[in-house]
């Protein structure tokens, strides 16, 4: 079955996640890019005014993939705007999808992500997983945007997420990935 990883990454963390999963699956990979360079302030404006992103053209026929694995950051409990724009554009072309993110991590956030994806896609994801930066930080730095936002994933950090990534990929096997 043909699988595509479609990801957006602002800081490079979700790109590292996409590459990590790509190494394991050896499937096609699409980097979702915006026409204009994003700045930190534009994230806030997107959230406040519910803006969408203008995406660069890509040379993929999404409907030719049986499974699409989506990745993007979570901004204030919402899926990053560029991925939401991609989903609005491609929702009729995506048969089966799953979502995984490397994000700060907040209790109850996963349920919001599931509701948001279901609303945009008009069907439920095969799997949804969060890998929390908070799980990598010392106790005194957890849940503090001052430490979670600038954190960049390191090679040694992946061992903390191996079990979650394995479980996520195993759930995709149920649909014949």
Protein Blocks (a to p, Z undefined) as FASTA:
>chain_A
ZZddddddfklmmmmmmmmmmmmnopacdddddfbdcdfklmmmmmmnopacdddddddd
fklpfbdcdddddeehiacfklmmmmmmmmmmpmbdcdddddfbpghklmmmmmmmmmmn
opacfbdcdddfklmpcfklgoiaklmmmpccdfklmmmmmmmmmmmmmmmmmnoZZ
